[in-house]
Amino acid sequence: QGVLLVYDITNYQSFENLEDWYTVVKKVSEESETQPLVALVGNKRKQHGLL
């Protein structure tokens, strides 16, 4: 099991929201025998030039 927590490096609020998402991950996996691997990813998406 694994979880990617992705935030927008140009939007601090998206980084702050990760705490809420991490809480959800912990809550959902409380009863699991193994905890998921969690990776934090900072992303910057360009608005122009999308396919």
Secondary structure, DSSP 8 states (H G I E B T S, - for coil): -EEEEEEETT-HHHHHTHHHHHHHHHHHTTTSSS--EEEEEEE---SSS--
